[in-house]
């Protein structure tokens, strides 16, 4: 659903036939571009809300070009949009670069990838089965 105030902002779209992500666009006011200073973060509106079947989630991920060229990335990555959420999709961006970055209305700011959510039932147990790795974590499987 396109939300009021997002007129003229493109709807999410894949930029190639085999792309897995749908690009999301900034719905900031045209007369007030958003300037992200180095180290600053902002919740950027997209002007859309979605509805999905219960077996799906939408993941919000950074755009590699923005990250590489400008140091702009998403916090809380991937961000999860649950199937029962009906509010506006907003993207939490941060400027990890060294220069201010201006976000204009209609600019591609992130991508949205849809994933299946398998039905999982968690059950408490008294003991877990043994594995070679065991409880090792945070770099335990390699030294480099």
C-alpha positions in Angstrom: 0.0 0.0 0.0 1.3 3.4 -0.9 1.0 5.7 2.1 -0.1 9.4 2.0 2.9 11.7 1.2 4.7 9.1 -0.9 3.3 10.1 -4.3 5.9 9.8 -7.0 8.2 7.6 -5.0 8.7 4.3 -6.9 7.2 1.1 -5.5 9.7 -1.6 -4.5 11.1 -3.3 -7.6 13.8 -5.8 -8.7 16.4 -4.2 -10.9 17.1 -7.3 -12.9 15.1 -10.4 -13.7 17.1 -12.7 -11.4 17.6 -10.2 -8.5 16.6 -11.6 -5.2 16.0 -8.2 -3.6 13.4 -5.5 -4.2 15.0 -2.0 -4.0 13.4 0.3 -1.5 13.2 4.1 -2.1 13.4 7.0 0.2 10.1 8.9 0.8 11.7 12.0 2.4 10.2 15.3 1.4 11.6 16.6 -2.0 12.2 20.0 -0.5 14.0 18.6 2.6 16.6 15.9 1.6 18.0 14.1 4.6 21.7 14.7 5.3 23.4 12.0 7.2 26.6 13.2 8.9 29.5 10.7 9.5 28.5 8.5 12.4 24.8 9.7 12.3 21.9 7.3 11.9 18.3 8.0 10.8 15.1 6.1 10.3 14.2 6.7 6.6 10.6 6.4 5.5 9.8 4.4 2.3 6.1 5.4 2.1 4.9 1.9 1.8 3.2 -0.8 4.0 2.9 -4.4 3.0 0.9 -7.5 3.8 2.4 -11.0 3.4 1.2 -14.6 4.0 2.0 -16.0 7.4 4.8 -18.2 6.0 6.9 -15.2 4.8 9.1 -12.5 6.3 10.7 -9.6 4.5 14.3 -8.9 5.3 15.7 -5.3 4.9 19.3 -5.3 3.8 21.9 -2.7 2.8 22.6 -1.9 -0.8 26.2 -2.9 -1.6 26.9 0.1 -3.8 25.9 2.6 -1.1 28.0 0.7 1.4 31.1 0.5 -0.8 31.0 4.0 -2.3 29.7 6.0 0.6 29.8 3.9 3.8 26.0 3.9 4.1 24.6 0.8 5.6 21.7 -0.5 7.6 21.7 -1.1 11.3 19.9 -4.1 12.7 20.7 -6.0 9.5 18.9 -7.8 8.3 15.9 -6.0 9.6 12.8 -8.2 9.9 9.3 -7.3 8.7 6.9 -9.8 10.2 3.9 -11.0 8.3 1.5 -9.4 10.8 3.1 -5.9 10.7 1.0 -3.4 8.8 2.9 -0.1 9.5 5.2 1.8 7.2 8.5 0.2 6.3 11.3 2.4 7.5 15.0 1.8 7.0 17.5 2.4 9.8 20.6 3.8 7.9 23.9 4.9 9.3 26.7 6.8 7.7 30.0 5.0 8.4 31.8 7.0 5.8 33.9 10.1 6.3 31.7 12.6 4.4 28.1 13.8 4.8 25.7 11.9 2.6 22.5 13.4 1.2 19.4 11.1 0.7 17.0 12.6 -1.8 13.4 11.6 -2.4 13.1 8.6 -4.6 16.7 7.4 -4.0 17.3 3.7 -3.6 18.3 3.2 0.0 18.0 -0.6 0.8 16.7 -3.8 -0.5 13.9 -6.1 0.7 14.3 -9.9 0.3 11.4 -12.3 1.1 12.2 -15.4 3.0 10.2 -18.5 4.0 9.6 -18.9 7.7 9.5 -22.6 8.5 7.1 -23.8 11.2 9.3 -24.7 14.2 8.3 -26.0 17.6 10.7 -25.5 20.4 10.8 -28.1 23.1 12.7 -28.0 26.4 15.2 -30.8 27.0 17.5 -31.7 29.8 20.5 -32.5 27.6 21.7 -31.8 24.0 23.3 -34.3 21.8 27.1 -34.1 21.5 28.9 -32.6 18.4 32.6 -32.2 17.5 32.3 -28.4 17.9 30.4 -28.5 21.2 29.9 -25.1 22.8 32.8 -23.4 21.0 31.8 -20.1 19.4 33.1 -16.7 18.3 35.9 -17.8 16.1 36.2 -21.3 17.6 36.0 -23.1 14.2 39.0 -21.2 12.7 42.0 -19.0 13.7 41.9 -16.6 10.8 
